[in-house]
Amino acid sequence: MAKAKSAIPEGFRSLTPYLIITGAATFLDFIQNAFGASEKYLMRDPNGIVRHAEARIGDAVIEFAEAGPGWSAMPAGLHLYVKNADDVYARALKAGEPRLWRPGGRRTRSRRKFLVHCNTHRRKKLPP
């Protein structure tokens, strides 16, 4: 009998975040600059709007698309675990993301992770 193929696409894990966000193209640029993400797949409509994207950060894949009619932006966040959170955090701030939780912040006080807010991605700084 032939071996059954996996239901999980190659390079994916059994659970993959799918983000519906405002500013998907800017988000892709941000995660590439801040976290070294590599674009796996990018589909735009004729107007250039991101309808589906896949990016790899470390050993994880995230999928995302631009919010629009029938697809409302949903609040989301991603915990990103890295070896040197302070350096990656500084790179993320430089890339234009002011809404990150600092490494070591909140209850866990972990120096290995920080939270990336994903529901609306913009490049301008927000007031403190």
N, C-alpha and C positions, 0 to 999 in steps of 0.2 A: 504494500500500500504506500502511496506517495505521502511524504511528510507535508502536513498542513502548513501553509504560509501564515506568518504572523499577521494579526490584525493591525499591528502598530507599524506605520511607515518607517522605512529605514532612516535612522538618525533622530528619531523622535523617542519620547518616553511615553508611558501609558497615560499620563495626564499632561496636557499642554495648555497653558493659558491662551485664551483668545480675547483680545482687547478690542472693544469698539470705542474709539476715541475721537476727539476733535483735534485736528492737527496731525494726522497720521504721517504725512510726508516729513514734517518737522520732527516728529518723534523718531522716525527712522534715522534722520541725520543726527539727532541728539545721541541716540544709543550707539551709533557708530563712532562718534567723536568722544563720548564720555566713557564708554565701556568696551570699545573695540568690537562691537557687534559686526557680524558679517551678514550681508543680505543673501538669503537663500532663494527667495522668490519675491517678485514684485509685479502685481497686476494693477494697471491704471485703466480708468475708463477713457473715452475719447477726450474728455475735458481735463485729463491729468490727475483726477482724484484717485487716491489709493483705495481700491476695492478689496484687495487682499494682499497681505505681505507676510513673509516669514523671515525671521532673523535669528541667528545663533549668537548667544552670549555664553562664553565658556562651553559647558557641556549641555546647555539647555536651549531649546527652541521656543520662541514666542511667536504667536500669530496675531495680526491686528488688521484693522480696517478703519476707514474714515466713517464717522457717524453721519447720518443723513436721514431722509424720510424712510421710516420703517425700521431704522437702526439707530436708536438713541444711544448717546454716550453713556457709559456705565462707570460709576466710581470703581477704581481698582488700584491696587498697589502691588509692587513686586519687592520681595526681600532679595537683595543681591548679596551673595557671599563671596568675598574676595580675600586674597592674602593680605593686602595692604589697603584697608578701607580708607585710611586718611588720604592717601594719594589718589585713589579713585574718586573719593568724595570731592576733592579739590578739582579734579579734571571735570567732574559733572557740573560743578558750580561755574567753572570757566566756560563750559559748553552752553551755559545759559539756563540751568535748572535751579531755581531758588527754593523749591519746596521740598527738598530732601530732608529726611530725618538724619541727624548727624550720627556717625558711628559712635557707639557707646551711649546713645541717647535712649530715652524712654525706659521701660522697665528692665529690659534684658541687659543693658549696659555692654552689649557685645561689641568688640572691636573688629569683628569679621563681617558685619553686614550693615546695610542701611536700607531705607525704604525709598523706592521711586514711585511717585504718584503718577498715575497714567490716564486719568479720565479726560483731562484737557491739557494738551501740551502747547505751551507758548514759549516764546523766546524772551519776552520782556521780564524784568525783575518785578516781583510783587512787593508791596510794602511790608516791612517787618511785623 
